[in-house]
């Protein structure tokens, strides 16, 4: 069974690749989870974040954005002291801010899913790539979405983070040609 090369050799990476990466996420709670995780990943290896994912779930009340949006200074300090997550004050503050902005988009669009997929008219982008080196770090689409989210007050969501996010939640399928997970 052929997989994308980037995940081969690590059981956790392979499981993530096989079961999640590039698969369409419909659930806003999971969309929020990936937004927090992708922002936390900036400057780090994705495997580092995957290894901390369960710690994030516990620390962030199972990514309930309604609860995260209400985090005060006490919870911020608790997160800063949590060795199980990335303790970067800008990333943590951004996650709280972004929960608020996430819900504002839900109020405007009905769901974050509807907002996100409006940029592609509801169509998944399936790229044809022979190897991972052909996959860009950002695209015009990630530029547009990042710019719109920043305009709406989101933090720590540059175009590279947004492109990784789009891949993670299935808006973009960048599985290499021949990978068993590639959408036909």
VEXVOPA-934821 format. One record per residue (C-alpha): x, y, z. Coordinates in steps of 0.001 Angstrom, whole numbers. Layout:
# residues N
ATOM | X | Y | Z $
...
***
This chain:
# residues 184
ATOM | 0 | 0 | 0 $
ATOM | 1602 | 3265 | -1146 $
ATOM | 1468 | 6344 | 1081 $
ATOM | 2783 | 9862 | 797 $
ATOM | 6478 | 9734 | 1700 $
ATOM | 6294 | 12379 | 4436 $
ATOM | 4484 | 10066 | 6854 $
ATOM | 6213 | 6743 | 6241 $
ATOM | 8042 | 5220 | 9178 $
ATOM | 6149 | 6691 | 12108 $
ATOM | 3000 | 4937 | 13306 $
ATOM | 1307 | 8112 | 14568 $
ATOM | 2108 | 9988 | 11341 $
ATOM | 868 | 7094 | 9196 $
ATOM | -2394 | 6862 | 11176 $
ATOM | -2952 | 10613 | 10789 $
ATOM | -2196 | 10405 | 7061 $
ATOM | -4409 | 7363 | 6504 $
ATOM | -7407 | 8490 | 8553 $
ATOM | -7451 | 12287 | 8536 $
ATOM | -5132 | 14299 | 6279 $
ATOM | -6904 | 15500 | 3167 $
ATOM | -10273 | 14061 | 4202 $
ATOM | -13140 | 16545 | 4276 $
ATOM | -14045 | 17705 | 7779 $
ATOM | -17665 | 18781 | 8174 $
ATOM | -17749 | 19252 | 11961 $
ATOM | -17042 | 22789 | 13181 $
ATOM | -15548 | 21494 | 16430 $
ATOM | -12916 | 19545 | 14498 $
ATOM | -12373 | 22511 | 12183 $
ATOM | -11629 | 24602 | 15282 $
ATOM | -9323 | 21906 | 16664 $
ATOM | -7245 | 21956 | 13493 $
ATOM | -7166 | 25753 | 13491 $
ATOM | -5635 | 25716 | 16984 $
ATOM | -3233 | 22889 | 16157 $
ATOM | -2053 | 24345 | 12847 $
ATOM | -1418 | 27702 | 14508 $
ATOM | 499 | 25957 | 17296 $
ATOM | 2561 | 24110 | 14693 $
ATOM | 3991 | 27279 | 13121 $
ATOM | 7773 | 26958 | 13162 $
ATOM | 7616 | 23393 | 14463 $
ATOM | 7318 | 19908 | 13028 $
ATOM | 3744 | 18626 | 12594 $
ATOM | 4697 | 15369 | 14290 $
ATOM | 5549 | 17373 | 17422 $
ATOM | 1981 | 18705 | 17486 $
ATOM | 449 | 15290 | 16777 $
ATOM | 2310 | 13894 | 19782 $
ATOM | 858 | 16684 | 21926 $
ATOM | -2657 | 16462 | 20476 $
ATOM | -4215 | 14588 | 23400 $
ATOM | -2642 | 17070 | 25805 $
ATOM | -4199 | 19871 | 23748 $
ATOM | -7599 | 18191 | 23909 $
ATOM | -7426 | 18072 | 27699 $
ATOM | -5976 | 21566 | 28081 $
ATOM | -8480 | 23131 | 25664 $
ATOM | -11658 | 21517 | 27010 $
ATOM | -11836 | 19116 | 24063 $
ATOM | -11658 | 22110 | 21688 $
ATOM | -15072 | 23406 | 22676 $
ATOM | -14758 | 26857 | 21114 $
ATOM | -17656 | 28136 | 23261 $
ATOM | -15574 | 27424 | 26365 $
ATOM | -12244 | 28533 | 24850 $
ATOM | -13774 | 31895 | 23883 $
ATOM | -14489 | 32493 | 27581 $
ATOM | -10958 | 31768 | 28812 $
ATOM | -9713 | 34488 | 31112 $
ATOM | -6295 | 35363 | 32459 $
ATOM | -6321 | 32466 | 34928 $
ATOM | -6836 | 29893 | 32174 $
ATOM | -4223 | 31637 | 30030 $
ATOM | -1688 | 31291 | 32858 $
ATOM | -2690 | 27641 | 33297 $
ATOM | -2057 | 27012 | 29598 $
ATOM | 1284 | 28822 | 29788 $
ATOM | 2305 | 26438 | 32569 $
ATOM | 1148 | 23291 | 30760 $
ATOM | 4213 | 21347 | 29619 $
ATOM | 2034 | 19122 | 27437 $
ATOM | 1354 | 21876 | 24875 $
ATOM | 3411 | 24493 | 23055 $
ATOM | 3776 | 27276 | 25606 $
ATOM | 4005 | 30281 | 23342 $
ATOM | 2048 | 33225 | 24699 $
ATOM | 1239 | 34629 | 21249 $
ATOM | -89 | 31270 | 20044 $
ATOM | -2132 | 30729 | 23201 $
ATOM | -3600 | 34243 | 23140 $
ATOM | -4371 | 33764 | 19427 $
ATOM | -6240 | 30513 | 20129 $
ATOM | -8527 | 32272 | 22609 $
ATOM | -9072 | 35238 | 20285 $
ATOM | -9679 | 32905 | 17354 $
ATOM | -12395 | 31020 | 19247 $
ATOM | -14299 | 34289 | 19508 $
ATOM | -13761 | 35098 | 15827 $
ATOM | -14676 | 31523 | 14866 $
ATOM | -18068 | 31944 | 16534 $
ATOM | -18569 | 35310 | 14858 $
ATOM | -18137 | 33595 | 11489 $
ATOM | -20613 | 30914 | 12561 $
ATOM | -23083 | 33659 | 13379 $
ATOM | -22629 | 35216 | 9967 $
ATOM | -22409 | 32060 | 7826 $
ATOM | -24296 | 29468 | 9869 $
ATOM | -21134 | 27380 | 10261 $
ATOM | -17402 | 27749 | 9890 $
ATOM | -17585 | 24919 | 7352 $
ATOM | -19868 | 27004 | 5105 $
ATOM | -17548 | 29994 | 5389 $
ATOM | -14437 | 27969 | 4571 $
ATOM | -15941 | 26150 | 1604 $
ATOM | -17381 | 29368 | 150 $
ATOM | -13873 | 30123 | -1115 $
ATOM | -13974 | 27058 | -3407 $
ATOM | -17684 | 27075 | -4219 $
ATOM | -17961 | 23853 | -2222 $
ATOM | -15452 | 21984 | -4405 $
ATOM | -12449 | 20134 | -3046 $
ATOM | -9218 | 21052 | -4795 $
ATOM | -7428 | 17886 | -5853 $
ATOM | -3862 | 18613 | -6913 $
ATOM | -1843 | 16245 | -9047 $
ATOM | 1610 | 15904 | -7532 $
ATOM | 4240 | 13250 | -8091 $
ATOM | 6100 | 13919 | -4849 $
ATOM | 5785 | 16089 | -1774 $
ATOM | 8423 | 18512 | -3102 $
ATOM | 5852 | 19677 | -5675 $
ATOM | 3393 | 20702 | -2959 $
ATOM | 3508 | 24451 | -2334 $
ATOM | 3732 | 26028 | 1119 $
ATOM | 1031 | 28524 | 142 $
ATOM | -1261 | 29324 | -2768 $
ATOM | -3455 | 32142 | -4020 $
ATOM | -6341 | 30455 | -2180 $
ATOM | -4504 | 30408 | 1153 $
ATOM | -3478 | 34038 | 571 $
ATOM | -7126 | 35044 | 62 $
ATOM | -8457 | 33100 | 3050 $
ATOM | -5663 | 34254 | 5355 $
ATOM | -6225 | 37868 | 4336 $
ATOM | -9973 | 37575 | 4923 $
ATOM | -9499 | 35935 | 8327 $
ATOM | -6987 | 38582 | 9388 $
ATOM | -9459 | 41272 | 8312 $
ATOM | -12001 | 39573 | 10587 $
ATOM | -9585 | 39731 | 13516 $
ATOM | -8024 | 36260 | 13557 $
ATOM | -4439 | 36044 | 14801 $
ATOM | -1539 | 33744 | 13939 $
ATOM | -3074 | 32548 | 10668 $
ATOM | -676 | 33479 | 7895 $
ATOM | -967 | 32016 | 4433 $
ATOM | 1383 | 29074 | 5144 $
ATOM | -595 | 28099 | 8248 $
ATOM | -3842 | 28398 | 6303 $
ATOM | -2540 | 26232 | 3453 $
ATOM | -1536 | 23498 | 5924 $
ATOM | -4986 | 23902 | 7488 $
ATOM | -6729 | 23522 | 4119 $
ATOM | -4767 | 20313 | 3527 $
ATOM | -5548 | 18972 | 6996 $
ATOM | -9311 | 19542 | 6750 $
ATOM | -9684 | 18329 | 3174 $
ATOM | -10373 | 21551 | 1303 $
ATOM | -7206 | 20630 | -577 $
ATOM | -6105 | 17070 | -1397 $
ATOM | -2340 | 17066 | -1834 $
ATOM | -1806 | 13326 | -1525 $
ATOM | 805 | 12290 | -4077 $
ATOM | -335 | 10445 | -7164 $
ATOM | -446 | 6743 | -6408 $
ATOM | -1123 | 7212 | -2697 $
ATOM | -4013 | 5008 | -1600 $
ATOM | -5645 | 8025 | 70 $
ATOM | -5637 | 10134 | -3105 $
ATOM | -9073 | 11124 | -4271 $
ATOM | -9570 | 9908 | -7833 $
***
